[in-house]
Amino acid sequence: MKAQAVRFYRHGGPEVLKVESVTVPDPAPGELTIAVEAFALNRADTFFREGWHPIKPVFPSRIGYEAAGRVVAIGDEVTGFAVGDRVATLPVMEVNRYGGYGEAMTIPARLVVPSPAELGPAESTALWASFMTAYGALVELVTIEAGQWVLCTAASSSVANAAMQICLAIGAKPIGVTQTRAKAAAVREAGATEVIVTEDEDLVARITDITGGAGAHYIFDPIGGPGFGLLAQAAAPHGTIILYGATSPETTELPVIAAVNKNLTFACYAMLLGEQPDRDERAQKFIRDGIAAKRLRPRVGHQLDFGHVHDAVALLDSMKHSGKIVVRVAD
């Protein structure tokens, strides 16, 4: 079948993306084809497009880790799906072939899940990458508990939004950290019990005040870089700092003295789908149960139509957004 999709032929900014007609292959055994109704943008898309991602594009390359829509064709050996089912993709690593920016995609069925009945396409596409990342780090890698302080940096991001909701569902107390006052209200709306704005507040002093001098039991950070040392100062004795990204272009230096003095633990997390199938199943159940109980909900901050996909990508790159950016492909 023919469909409009986004591809790129060289590394660069939003301008390298081209919307063009492509042939979407019929599903092979183990695959299905989705008519995409919405796709979400991810910081990993930027890294992939610019050439910084560990997975390198093979030009011309498709792009996009997250999509939602309806099943329109099913290959042999696929069970559990029917034509017409509402589905979403789990984070797609083989984006050269299975990128979600477009009207249709053929993808392995193992990377597809039914969409929760409570969510439309925009929220469904925004759900899985963010919440499975946050769940994997905060529930599986470590185990946050009720009453503990959890500091989430880049708190306007979709993963931090998910993390703060998971904290509240468990009974932990999330603190959101954002750089600008303009995003503070959105961070609080996303679930932060306290918000710290680093452009005009001292991070360590505010953490000391908020926690009554205890510090943060867990710190959930996708940035690294020169501010990493402050996080060690803000951590509680025997606390844990989880690094789940490295968006800072600057070197991240380990704050050894603070770490030794406080007996801190440093942990890294990447959601490697399929590495631990049991964990993935537990994550999906936790998320579905949370959606059904209205404890969890993906936060879509911006929606644009497919004809404005370049504007959506430019907004992603500007880092001026809050919540997930979603592109609507079909009503």
NUTOR-604094 format. One record per atom (N, C-alpha, C, O): residue in one letter; x, y, z. Coordinates in steps of 0.02 Angstrom, whole numbers, padded with zeros to 5 digits, always signed. Layout:
BEGIN
aXYZ...
END
This chain:
BEGIN
m+00042-00060+00000m+00000+00000+00000m+00044+00062+00000m+00100+00061+00024k+00017+00117-00027k+00052+00181-00028k+00028+00224+00030k-00031+00222+00049a+00073+00263+00059a+00056+00308+00113a+00106+00365+00116a+00162+00359+00091q+00085+00420+00146q+00130+00475+00159q+00169+00461+00223q+00139+00442+00274a+00233+00470+00221a+00275+00458+00280a+00333+00507+00279a+00350+00536+00228v+00362+00516+00338v+00420+00560+00345v+00484+00519+00340v+00492+00469+00374r+00528+00541+00296r+00594+00510+00291r+00647+00565+00288r+00632+00624+00276f+00710+00546+00299f+00764+00594+00292f+00824+00560+00261f+00834+00499+00268y+00864+00600+00225y+00919+00575+00184y+00988+00597+00210y+01040+00576+00183r+00988+00638+00261r+01051+00660+00291r+01036+00685+00362r+00979+00699+00379h+01088+00689+00402h+01080+00715+00470h+01065+00790+00468h+01086+00825+00422g+01030+00814+00520g+01017+00886+00524g+00957+00902+00566g+00933+00861+00604g+00933+00964+00558g+00876+00988+00596g+00810+00968+00564g+00809+00924+00520p+00755+00999+00585p+00690+00982+00558p+00686+00989+00482p+00646+00955+00449e+00729+01032+00454e+00726+01044+00382e+00746+00984+00340e+00730+00982+00280v+00780+00934+00369v+00800+00876+00329v+00743+00825+00321v+00748+00779+00281l+00689+00834+00359l+00634+00788+00356l+00591+00802+00294l+00575+00859+00279k+00574+00749+00258k+00534+00755+00197k+00471+00712+00204k+00475+00653+00222v+00414+00742+00189v+00352+00703+00186v+00343+00680+00115v+00337+00720+00069e+00342+00614+00105e+00340+00588+00037e+00301+00523+00035e+00289+00491+00086s+00281+00504-00025s+00245+00441-00034s+00293+00383-00030s+00346+00383-00062v+00275+00333+00010v+00316+00274+00018v+00272+00212+00009v+00211+00215+00016t+00304+00157-00005t+00270+00093-00008t+00274+00060+00060t+00329+00044+00084v+00217+00049+00092v+00215+00014+00156v+00208-00060+00140v+00157-00080+00111p+00256-00101+00158p+00254-00172+00138p+00196-00209+00171p+00174-00192+00226d+00172-00260+00137d+00124-00305+00168d+00157-00340+00227d+00217-00352+00227p+00118-00356+00278p+00148-00387+00337p+00175-00457+00322p+00140-00499+00294a+00237-00468+00342a+00267-00534+00338a+00244-00575+00398a+00210-00548+00442p+00260-00639+00401p+00243-00678+00461p+00269-00644+00524p+00326-00623+00528g+00225-00638+00574g+00243-00606+00636g+00233-00531+00637g+00248-00498+00687e+00209-00502+00582e+00201-00429+00577e+00127-00411+00567e+00086-00453+00550l+00113-00348+00578l+00047-00320+00560l+00056-00249+00535l+00107-00217+00547t+00006-00224+00500t+00007-00156+00473t-00043-00113+00510t-00100-00134+00523i-00021-00054+00528i-00062-00007+00566i-00075+00055+00524i-00029+00083+00495a-00138+00076+00520a-00156+00142+00494a-00147+00190+00552a-00186+00189+00600v-00097+00232+00548v-00079+00276+00604v-00129+00333+00610v-00145+00366+00561e-00153+00343+00671e-00199+00398+00685e-00163+00455+00722e-00185+00513+00718a-00110+00439+00757a-00071+00490+00793a-00002+00461+00808a+00006+00401+00819f+00048+00505+00808f+00114+00484+00832f+00142+00537+00878f+00127+00596+00871a+00182+00514+00926a+00211+00559+00976a+00285+00570+00960a+00319+00527+00932l+00309+00629+00979l+00380+00645+00969l+00419+00629+01032l+00394+00633+01088n+00481+00611+01022n+00524+00587+01076n+00593+00619+01067n+00616+00629+01010r+00625+00636+01122r+00692+00665+01117r+00740+00618+01079r+00787+00641+01047a+00727+00553+01084a+00769+00506+01047a+00763+00517+00972a+00810+00502+00935d+00705+00542+00949d+00697+00558+00878d+00749+00610+00856d+00780+00604+00803t+00758+00660+00899t+00807+00713+00883t+00878+00684+00879t+00915+00698+00832f+00895+00643+00929f+00962+00614+00929f+00973+00569+00868f+01026+00569+00838f+00921+00532+00849f+00925+00488+00791f+00934+00530+00727f+00976+00514+00685r+00894+00582+00721r+00897+00625+00661r+00964+00661+00656r+00990+00670+00601e+00992+00681+00713e+01055+00719+00712e+01117+00675+00712e+01172+00700+00704g+01107+00609+00721g+01164+00564+00718g+01197+00549+00784g+01251+00519+00786w+01165+00569+00841w+01195+00557+00907w+01170+00493+00939w+01198+00471+00990h+01119+00463+00911h+01089+00403+00941h+01134+00343+00927h+01166+00340+00875p+01136+00294+00975p+01176+00233+00962p+01154+00196+00899p+01195+00166+00864i+01089+00199+00883i+01063+00169+00822i+01070+00220+00766i+01046+00277+00773k+01102+00202+00712k+01116+00249+00658k+01067+00239+00601k+01049+00183+00584p+01044+00293+00571p+00998+00287+00514p+01032+00258+00453p+01091+00269+00441v+00994+00221+00415v+01015+00198+00349v+00972+00236+00299v+00911+00225+00295f+01003+00280+00261f+00965+00327+00219f+00940+00294+00155f+00974+00252+00126p+00880+00314+00132p+00832+00357+00167p+00800+00320+00225p+00782+00262+00219s+00793+00354+00280s+00770+00323+00342s+00703+00351+00364s+00690+00411+00359r+00660+00306+00389r+00601+00328+00424r+00621+00348+00495r+00679+00339+00515i+00574+00376+00533i+00590+00401+00599i+00527+00399+00642i+00471+00401+00616g+00536+00393+00707g+00480+00395+00753g+00473+00333+00795g+00466+00278+00768y+00474+00341+00861y+00473+00285+00907y+00403+00267+00932y+00394+00213+00959e+00354+00311+00923e+00290+00301+00956e+00232+00318+00908e+00232+00372+00878a+00185+00272+00902a+00127+00283+00858a+00067+00245+00885a+00074+00198+00923a+00008+00266+00863a-00054+00231+00882a-00102+00235+00823a-00101+00283+00785g-00144+00184+00817g-00193+00183+00762g-00233+00120+00763g-00248+00093+00816r-00252+00096+00703r-00293+00036+00697r-00259-00015+00652r-00226+00002+00604v-00267-00078+00670v-00240-00133+00630v-00279-00138+00565v-00340-00142+00565v-00242-00139+00508v-00275-00146+00443v-00255-00209+00406v-00289-00228+00358a-00202-00242+00427a-00181-00305+00395a-00139-00345+00445a-00102-00316+00486i-00144-00411+00441i-00110-00454+00489i-00074-00510+00451i-00103-00543+00408g-00011-00519+00468g+00028-00572+00438g+00016-00640+00471g-00016-00644+00523d+00042-00691+00439d+00038-00758+00468d+00074-00760+00536d+00119-00720+00549e+00053-00807+00577e+00085-00820+00642e+00072-00766+00694e+00103-00767+00747v+00027-00719+00679v+00009-00667+00727v-00055-00687+00762v-00105-00702+00728t-00056-00687+00827t-00116-00702+00866t-00130-00644+00913t-00085-00605+00930g-00192-00639+00934g-00210-00589+00984g-00232-00523+00955g-00249-00477+00992f-00231-00516+00888f-00252-00453+00856f-00301-00469+00800f-00300-00523+00770a-00345-00421+00787a-00392-00426+00732a-00393-00360+00694a-00379-00308+00723v-00410-00363+00630v-00417-00302+00591v-00468-00256+00624v-00522-00278+00643g-00450-00194+00632g-00493-00145+00664g-00475-00131+00736g-00498-00082+00765d-00432-00173+00766d-00412-00162+00836d-00375-00096+00843d-00335-00077+00800r-00389-00060+00897r-00351+00000+00914r-00288-00021+00951r-00292-00056+01001v-00231+00002+00927v-00167-00021+00955v-00118+00038+00959v-00129+00092+00931a-00063+00025+00994a-00008+00072+00997a+00057+00033+00993a+00059-00026+01009t+00109+00067+00972t+00174+00034+00969t+00212+00044+01035t+00207+00097+01066l+00248-00006+01055l+00298+00002+01107l+00359+00036+01075l+00366+00035+01014p+00403+00064+01116p+00460+00101+01087p+00498+00060+01035p+00525+00007+01050v+00499+00085+00974v+00527+00049+00917v+00601+00066+00910v+00619+00124+00900m+00644+00016+00916m+00716+00029+00910m+00738+00028+00837m+00785+00064+00818e+00706-00013+00796e+00726-00019+00725e+00689+00034+00684e+00650+00017+00639v+00702+00097+00701v+00663+00151+00670v+00679+00161+00596v+00639+00191+00560n+00736+00137+00573n+00749+00141+00501n+00691+00111+00461n+00669+00138+00410r+00667+00054+00486r+00614+00018+00450r+00545+00033+00478r+00496+00036+00440y+00541+00042+00544y+00475+00043+00576y+00456+00111+00605y+00416+00115+00651g+00485+00164+00579g+00471+00231+00605g+00397+00249+00602g+00362+00232+00553g+00372+00283+00653g+00301+00297+00660g+00277+00362+00631g+00216+00373+00630y+00322+00406+00607y+00300+00469+00577y+00270+00454+00508y+00307+00448+00460g+00205+00449+00503g+00175+00436+00438g+00103+00411+00445g+00076+00405+00500e+00074+00395+00388e+00005+00373+00386e-00004+00299+00400e-00058+00277+00419a+00048+00260+00390a+00043+00187+00400a+00113+00159+00412a+00163+00189+00393m+00114+00101+00445m+00177+00067+00459m+00164-00008+00467m+00112-00029+00493t+00211-00047+00444t+00210-00119+00455t+00264-00134+00506t+00321-00112+00499i+00246-00173+00558i+00289-00179+00616i+00280-00248+00647i+00226-00276+00643p+00332-00275+00680p+00323-00339+00714p+00269-00335+00768p+00265-00286+00805a+00227-00386+00771a+00172-00386+00819a+00197-00384+00891a+00162-00360+00936r+00259-00408+00904r+00286-00407+00971r+00297-00336+00997r+00306-00326+01057l+00296-00287+00952l+00306-00217+00971l+00240-00178+00972l+00240-00117+00972v+00185-00214+00973v+00118-00183+00971v+00078-00207+01030v+00080-00266+01048v+00040-00161+01060v-00004-00179+01116v-00073-00148+01104v-00078-00097+01070p-00125-00178+01131p-00192-00148+01126p-00193-00081+01164p-00163-00074+01217s-00227-00033+01135s-00234+00032+01169s-00286+00026+01225s-00337-00006+01216p-00272+00057+01282p-00323+00057+01335p-00388+00089+01310p-00387+00139+01274a-00444+00059+01328a-00509+00084+01305a-00522+00155+01329a-00561+00192+01298e-00489+00175+01383e-00501+00241+01412e-00466+00297+01373e-00481+00356+01385l-00421+00280+01327l-00380+00330+01294l-00394+00333+01219l-00405+00282+01187g-00393+00394+01193g-00396+00404+01121g-00327+00397+01091g-00279+00384+01127p-00320+00405+01024p-00255+00395+00991p-00200+00440+01018p-00143+00418+01026a-00215+00504+01032a-00162+00550+01054a-00134+00529+01121a-00073+00528+01129e-00176+00511+01168e-00151+00489+01233e-00120+00419+01229e-00071+00405+01264s-00148+00377+01187s-00121+00309+01181s-00049+00309+01155s-00007+00272+01179t-00036+00351+01105t+00032+00354+01078t+00081+00385+01128t+00141+00371+01125a+00055+00428+01173a+00097+00462+01222a+00110+00420+01284a+00148+00440+01328l+00080+00361+01288l+00080+00324+01351l+00142+00282+01363l+00175+00289+01414w+00158+00237+01316w+00199+00179+01333w+00272+00195+01344w+00301+00172+01393a+00304+00234+01302a+00376+00247+01310a+00389+00282+01376a+00434+00263+01413s+00350+00333+01391s+00361+00373+01452s+00348+00332+01515s+00390+00330+01560f+00291+00299+01517f+00272+00264+01578f+00313+00200+01588f+00329+00182+01645m+00330+00165+01534m+00371+00106+01543m+00442+00123+01565m+00473+00086+01602t+00468+00180+01541t+00534+00202+01563t+00533+00219+01637t+00575+00197+01675a+00483+00259+01658a+00479+00279+01728a+00467+00219+01773a+00497+00214+01826y+00422+00175+01752y+00408+00115+01792y+00471+00072+01800y+00488+00051+01855g+00505+00060+01745g+00563+00017+01748g+00616+00042+01795g+00648+00003+01830a+00626+00108+01796a+00677+00136+01839a+00655+00139+01912a+00694+00121+01956l+00594+00161+01924l+00573+00176+01993l+00541+00117+02029l+00537+00117+02091v+00518+00067+01992v+00486+00010+02024v+00527-00054+02018v+00526-00096+02062e+00563-00061+01962e+00601-00122+01951e+00675-00114+01967e+00703-00155+02004l+00707-00062+01940l+00778-00051+01955l+00788-00036+02028l+00830-00066+02061v+00749+00011+02054v+00745+00024+02126v+00672+00014+02145v+00630+00001+02103t+00657+00020+02209t+00588+00013+02232t+00571+00071+02277t+00586+00071+02336i+00540+00122+02247i+00520+00179+02287i+00464+00158+02335i+00425+00113+02320e+00460+00192+02391e+00411+00175+02442e+00372+00236+02463e+00393+00293+02453a+00314+00224+02492a+00271+00278+02516a+00310+00321+02566a+00346+00295+02609g+00301+00386+02559g+00333+00433+02605g+00402+00457+02584g+00427+00505+02613q+00432+00424+02535q+00499+00444+02514q+00496+00504+02467q+00449+00512+02428w+00548+00545+02470w+00554+00602+02424w+00589+00580+02360w+00642+00549+02363v+00559+00596+02303v+00588+00578+02238v+00595+00642+02197v+00545+00674+02179l+00657+00660+02182l+00671+00721+02144l+00674+00705+02070l+00714+00662+02049c+00633+00738+02030c+00631+00726+01958c+00654+00789+01922c+00620+00840+01923t+00712+00785+01889t+00735+00841+01849t+00701+00839+01781t+00668+00790+01764a+00711+00893+01741a+00676+00898+01677a+00602+00881+01686a+00574+00842+01648a+00573+00912+01737a+00507+00890+01761a+00450+00905+01714a+00395+00879+01723s+00461+00946+01664s+00408+00958+01614s+00407+00906+01560s+00362+00906+01517s+00455+00860+01560s+00459+00808+01509s+00406+00754+01521s+00380+00748+01576s+00391+00716+01469s+00340+00664+01476s+00361+00608+01522s+00319+00580+01558v+00425+00591+01523v+00448+00538+01568v+00444+00561+01640v+00422+00523+01684a+00464+00622+01654a+00459+00648+01722a+00386+00653+01743a+00369+00638+01800n+00342+00675+01698n+00270+00676+01712n+00246+00607+01733n+00210+00600+01782a+00267+00556+01696a+00248+00488+01713a+00277+00467+01780a+00243+00436+01821a+00340+00485+01791a+00372+00466+01854a+00336+00497+01914a+00326+00464+01965m+00316+00560+01908m+00282+00593+01964m+00214+00561+01978m+00194+00555+02035q+00179+00541+01925q+00116+00507+01935q+00125+00438+01968q+00086+00419+02012i+00176+00403+01948i+00191+00338+01978i+00209+00347+02052i+00187+00308+02094c+00247+00398+02067c+00263+00413+02137c+00200+00423+02178c+00192+00394+02231l+00155+00464+02152l+00093+00478+02189l+00051+00415+02197l+00021+00404+02250a+00049+00373+02145a+00011+00311+02149a+00038+00265+02204a+00000+00228+02235i+00103+00267+02215i+00135+00224+02265i+00134+00257+02334i+00139+00223+02385g+00126+00323+02336g+00127+00359+02399g+00191+00396+02413g+00199+00425+02467a+00237+00396+02365a+00298+00436+02371a+00283+00509+02356a+00229+00526+02331k+00331+00553+02370k+00320+00625+02364k+00367+00653+02310k+00426+00662+02323p+00341+00666+02250p+00383+00691+02195p+00397+00766+02199p+00351+00806+02212i+00459+00784+02188i+00479+00854+02183i+00500+00866+02111i+00545+00831+02085g+00470+00914+02077g+00486+00928+02008g+00535+00986+02003g+00526+01038+02034v+00587+00976+01963v+00637+01028+01951v+00633+01050+01879v+00637+01009+01833t+00625+01115+01868t+00623+01143+01801t+00666+01205+01798t+00677+01237+01850q+00690+01223+01740q+00735+01280+01734q+00699+01346+01737q+00725+01395+01764t+00638+01349+01710t+00605+01414+01701t+00539+01418+01738t+00503+01368+01746r+00524+01478+01762r+00461+01491+01796r+00401+01478+01751r+00347+01461+01775a+00410+01486+01685a+00354+01477+01638a+00327+01406+01639a+00269+01395+01622k+00368+01358+01660k+00346+01288+01660k+00323+01264+01728k+00301+01207+01735a+00329+01306+01779a+00315+01284+01847a+00243+01261+01857a+00232+01209+01888a+00195+01297+01830a+00125+01279+01839a+00110+01212+01806a+00074+01171+01834a+00139+01200+01747a+00128+01137+01712a+00159+01079+01751a+00131+01024+01752v+00216+01090+01782v+00249+01038+01822v+00206+01020+01883v+00198+00961+01899r+00178+01071+01915r+00135+01057+01972r+00071+01020+01950r+00048+00974+01983e+00044+01042+01894e-00016+01009+01866e-00002+00936+01849e-00046+00893+01855a+00060+00922+01829a+00079+00853+01810a+00087+00807+01870a+00091+00746+01862g+00088+00836+01931g+00089+00793+01990g+00141+00808+02043g+00142+00775+02094a+00184+00858+02031a+00235+00874+02081a+00204+00901+02145a+00161+00945+02143t+00225+00874+02202t+00202+00901+02265t+00238+00966+02282t+00211+01009+02316e+00298+00973+02256e+00337+01034+02263e+00373+01046+02197e+00390+00999+02161v+00384+01110+02180v+00417+01129+02118v+00476+01175+02134v+00469+01222+02173i+00533+01160+02103i+00592+01202+02111i+00610+01230+02042i+00616+01193+01994v+00618+01296+02038v+00635+01331+01976v+00708+01353+01981v+00723+01399+02019t+00752+01321+01945t+00823+01332+01956t+00849+01399+01930t+00904+01420+01948e+00809+01434+01887e+00833+01499+01863e+00832+01551+01918e+00867+01602+01913d+00792+01540+01970d+00791+01589+02024d+00788+01558+02094d+00773+01593+02143e+00801+01493+02100e+00803+01461+02165e+00865+01417+02171e+00888+01388+02122d+00891+01413+02231d+00949+01370+02245d+00924+01299+02256d+00887+01285+02303l+00945+01253+02213l+00919+01184+02215l+00931+01151+02282l+00885+01124+02312v+00993+01153+02306v+01010+01118+02367v+00975+01148+02427v+00950+01112+02471a+00972+01214+02430a+00938+01247+02486a+00864+01231+02487a+00835+01218+02540r+00832+01230+02428r+00761+01215+02425r+00747+01142+02443r+00698+01127+02477i+00790+01096+02422i+00780+01026+02440i+00787+01018+02516i+00749+00982+02547t+00836+01051+02544t+00845+01048+02617t+00783+01073+02653t+00761+01043+02701d+00755+01128+02628d+00695+01157+02658d+00634+01110+02650d+00599+01097+02698i+00623+01087+02589i+00565+01045+02575i+00565+00981+02615i+00514+00960+02641t+00623+00949+02620t+00628+00883+02652t+00645+00887+02726t+00657+00836+02758g+00647+00947+02753g+00664+00954+02824g+00735+00933+02839g+00750+00909+02894g+00779+00942+02790g+00849+00926+02799g+00867+00854+02781g+00925+00835+02783a+00817+00814+02763a+00831+00743+02749a+00864+00732+02682a+00904+00686+02674g+00847+00773+02632g+00870+00762+02563g+00824+00715+02525g+00779+00685+02554a+00837+00709+02461a+00796+00666+02418a+00820+00594+02422a+00879+00580+02414h+00773+00548+02435h+00792+00477+02438h+00812+00451+02369h+00859+00411+02363y+00777+00474+02317y+00792+00454+02248y+00793+00516+02204y+00753+00562+02213i+00838+00517+02157i+00842+00571+02107i+00839+00539+02038i+00878+00494+02023f+00793+00563+01997f+00779+00534+01931f+00798+00586+01879f+00762+00636+01870d+00854+00575+01844d+00884+00628+01804d+00901+00604+01733d+00934+00553+01726p+00879+00641+01681p+00898+00623+01612p+00951+00668+01583p+00964+00665+01523i+00982+00711+01624i+01023+00766+01597i+01097+00753+01606i+01135+00754+01557g+01119+00740+01668g+01191+00736+01681g+01223+00804+01675g+01192+00854+01693g+01284+00807+01650g+01317+00870+01638g+01342+00904+01701g+01348+00872+01753p+01356+00969+01697p+01388+01005+01753p+01345+01010+01815p+01372+01021+01870g+01279+01002+01809g+01236+01007+01868g+01231+00942+01907g+01196+00940+01958f+01266+00891+01885f+01259+00825+01917f+01284+00827+01990f+01258+00792+02033g+01336+00866+02002g+01362+00872+02069g+01313+00900+02119g+01312+00880+02177l+01270+00946+02096l+01219+00974+02140l+01169+00921+02161l+01142+00922+02217l+01156+00874+02117l+01108+00821+02134l+01135+00779+02192l+01098+00758+02236a+01201+00766+02191a+01230+00728+02246a+01224+00767+02312a+01212+00737+02365q+01230+00832+02308q+01221+00873+02369q+01150+00872+02393q+01137+00878+02453a+01103+00865+02346a+01032+00866+02364a+01007+00798+02387a+00952+00793+02415a+01047+00746+02377a+01025+00678+02394a+01029+00665+02469a+01070+00694+02504a+00985+00622+02492a+00987+00600+02562a+01045+00551+02572a+01067+00520+02524p+01071+00545+02633p+01120+00492+02647p+01091+00424+02626p+01034+00408+02640h+01133+00384+02593h+01113+00319+02567h+01061+00326+02510h+01026+00278+02494g+01057+00385+02481g+01011+00396+02426g+01037+00367+02361g+01095+00345+02356t+00994+00368+02310t+01011+00340+02245t+00996+00392+02191t+00942+00421+02189i+01044+00402+02146i+01035+00445+02088i+01031+00400+02026i+01077+00362+02011i+00974+00405+01991i+00962+00364+01931i+00971+00409+01870i+00934+00458+01861l+01017+00392+01828l+01029+00429+01766l+00998+00389+01709l+01021+00334+01693y+00946+00417+01677y+00912+00380+01623y+00919+00414+01556y+00882+00400+01509g+00968+00459+01551g+00983+00492+01489g+01046+00534+01499g+01075+00536+01553a+01066+00568+01446a+01125+00612+01449a+01114+00668+01399a+01153+00676+01352t+01062+00708+01411t+01045+00760+01363t+01093+00819+01364t+01096+00857+01316s+01130+00827+01418s+01180+00880+01420s+01237+00864+01372s+01262+00808+01372p+01258+00913+01331p+01315+00901+01286p+01382+00902+01322p+01433+00885+01292e+01381+00922+01385e+01443+00927+01423e+01457+00863+01462e+01411+00823+01475t+01519+00855+01481t+01540+00795+01517t+01507+00791+01585t+01500+00842+01620t+01487+00731+01604t+01459+00719+01670t+01514+00691+01715t+01539+00636+01704e+01533+00730+01765e+01585+00708+01811e+01554+00679+01874e+01506+00706+01901l+01581+00624+01898l+01555+00591+01957l+01575+00630+02019l+01634+00641+02031p+01526+00651+02060p+01541+00688+02121p+01564+00641+02177p+01526+00623+02221v+01627+00621+02174v+01652+00567+02216v+01649+00584+02290v+01628+00543+02330i+01669+00644+02308i+01673+00661+02379i+01603+00658+02411i+01594+00627+02464a+01555+00691+02379a+01487+00690+02406a+01459+00620+02407a+01424+00600+02454a+01476+00581+02355a+01450+00512+02352a+01478+00469+02409a+01441+00430+02440v+01543+00476+02421v+01574+00436+02475v+01548+00459+02543v+01532+00417+02585n+01546+00523+02554n+01524+00549+02618n+01453+00529+02635n+01435+00521+02694k+01411+00522+02584k+01340+00505+02595k+01323+00432+02580k+01266+00411+02588n+01372+00393+02559n+01359+00324+02539n+01305+00320+02485n+01258+00281+02490l+01313+00362+02434l+01264+00364+02380l+01273+00306+02332l+01327+00278+02326t+01218+00290+02298t+01219+00240+02244t+01202+00275+02179t+01155+00314+02176f+01241+00261+02127f+01226+00286+02060f+01201+00228+02018f+01231+00174+02017a+01148+00239+01982a+01120+00187+01939a+01103+00217+01872a+01085+00276+01867c+01107+00177+01820c+01088+00198+01753c+01031+00154+01728c+01028+00094+01744y+00987+00183+01688y+00930+00144+01664y+00914+00161+01592y+00910+00220+01573a+00905+00109+01552a+00879+00116+01484a+00828+00062+01475a+00839+00004+01494m+00771+00079+01446m+00718+00030+01436m+00734-00011+01373m+00718+00009+01318l+00765-00068+01383l+00783-00113+01328l+00727-00163+01320l+00726-00216+01352l+00680-00147+01277l+00619-00187+01269l+00637-00258+01249l+00676-00269+01203g+00608-00306+01284g+00619-00376+01268g+00677-00407+01306g+00684-00468+01306e+00718-00367+01338e+00774-00393+01376e+00750-00434+01435e+00778-00486+01452q+00696-00409+01467q+00665-00444+01523q+00590-00447+01512q+00554-00403+01535p+00566-00497+01476p+00494-00500+01459p+00448-00497+01519p+00395-00466+01516d+00468-00529+01575d+00426-00528+01634d+00418-00457+01661d+00364-00437+01682r+00473-00420+01660r+00470-00350+01681r+00424-00310+01636r+00384-00269+01660d+00429-00320+01570d+00387-00284+01524d+00313-00298+01537d+00271-00253+01534e+00297-00361+01552e+00228-00380+01567e+00204-00346+01632e+00148-00321+01636r+00247-00346+01682r+00228-00313+01745r+00217-00238+01733r+00171-00209+01761a+00260-00208+01693a+00252-00137+01679a+00186-00123+01645a+00150-00076+01664q+00170-00162+01594q+00107-00151+01558q+00047-00160+01603q-00002-00123+01598k+00049-00210+01647k-00007-00220+01693k-00014-00161+01742k-00069-00137+01754f+00042-00139+01769f+00042-00083+01815f+00012-00021+01782f-00029+00014+01811i+00032-00009+01720i+00009+00051+01683i-00065+00044+01667i-00103+00091+01676r-00086-00014+01642r-00157-00023+01625r-00201-00017+01687r-00254+00014+01685d-00178-00047+01742d-00217-00042+01804d-00221+00031+01827d-00273+00054+01851g-00166+00067+01820g-00166+00137+01840g-00211+00180+01797g-00244+00226+01822i-00212+00166+01732i-00257+00203+01687i-00330+00188+01706i-00371+00233+01710a-00346+00124+01716a-00415+00104+01732a-00438+00135+01798a-00496+00153+01806a-00392+00140+01846a-00409+00169+01911a-00403+00245+01913a-00416+00276+01965k-00385+00275+01857k-00378+00347+01850k-00323+00375+01895k-00325+00433+01915r-00274+00333+01910r-00215+00357+01946r-00161+00382+01898r-00121+00425+01916l-00160+00355+01837l-00110+00372+01787l-00145+00398+01725l-00199+00376+01707r-00113+00447+01692r-00140+00474+01629r-00084+00509+01592r-00051+00553+01621p-00071+00492+01530p-00019+00528+01493p-00040+00600+01483p-00098+00615+01472r+00008+00645+01488r-00007+00716+01481r+00016+00740+01412r+00076+00745+01399v-00033+00754+01369v-00018+00780+01302v-00018+00856+01307v-00070+00887+01320g+00040+00885+01296g+00046+00958+01303g+00030+00996+01240g+00007+01053+01243h+00042+00965+01181h+00034+00999+01117h+00010+00949+01065h+00035+00893+01062q-00038+00969+01024q-00060+00928+00968q-00059+00969+00904q-00085+01025+00903l-00029+00941+00852l-00026+00974+00787l-00047+00924+00734l-00042+00863+00744d-00072+00950+00678d-00091+00906+00623d-00030+00884+00583d+00023+00916+00586f-00037+00829+00546f+00018+00801+00508f+00048+00852+00459f+00108+00850+00446g+00007+00896+00432g+00032+00947+00387g+00080+00996+00420g+00114+01033+00385h+00082+00996+00486h+00127+01040+00523h+00180+01001+00561h+00203+01022+00614v+00200+00944+00533v+00248+00901+00568v+00315+00936+00578v+00347+00926+00629h+00336+00979+00531h+00399+01014+00540h+00395+01063+00599h+00444+01072+00635d+00337+01094+00608d+00328+01139+00665d+00330+01099+00730d+00359+01122+00780a+00301+01040+00730a+00302+00998+00789a+00374+00979+00808a+00393+00980+00866v+00413+00960+00758v+00483+00941+00770v+00524+01001+00794v+00566+00994+00838a+00511+01059+00765a+00547+01120+00787a+00530+01135+00859a+00573+01156+00897l+00467+01125+00879l+00447+01135+00949l+00484+01086+00994l+00508+01106+01047l+00489+01024+00974l+00527+00975+01012l+00599+00997+01022l+00625+00995+01077d+00630+01019+00967d+00701+01038+00971d+00711+01101+01013d+00764+01111+01042s+00660+01144+01016s+00666+01207+01054s+00667+01195+01129s+00691+01237+01167m+00640+01138+01151m+00634+01120+01221m+00592+01171+01260m+00602+01179+01321k+00547+01205+01226k+00502+01253+01258k+00434+01223+01274k+00389+01258+01298h+00425+01159+01259h+00361+01127+01270h+00357+01096+01340h+00408+01091+01375s+00298+01076+01359s+00286+01040+01421s+00239+00983+01406s+00188+00994+01372g+00254+00923+01430g+00213+00866+01412g+00231+00840+01343g+00280+00862+01312k+00192+00793+01319k+00207+00760+01256k+00182+00800+01197k+00128+00830+01199i+00221+00802+01143i+00200+00830+01079i+00173+00773+01037i+00208+00724+01025v+00111+00781+01013v+00079+00730+00973v+00058+00759+00906v+00033+00815+00902v+00069+00721+00853v+00047+00740+00786v-00013+00697+00767v-00009+00636+00767r-00068+00731+00750r-00129+00696+00729r-00124+00681+00654r-00112+00725+00614v-00134+00618+00637v-00133+00597+00567v-00203+00589+00540v-00216+00605+00482a-00249+00564+00582a-00319+00554+00561a-00364+00566+00621a-00344+00553+00677d-00425+00590+00608d-00473+00601+00662d-00504+00535+00684d-00546+00534+00729
END
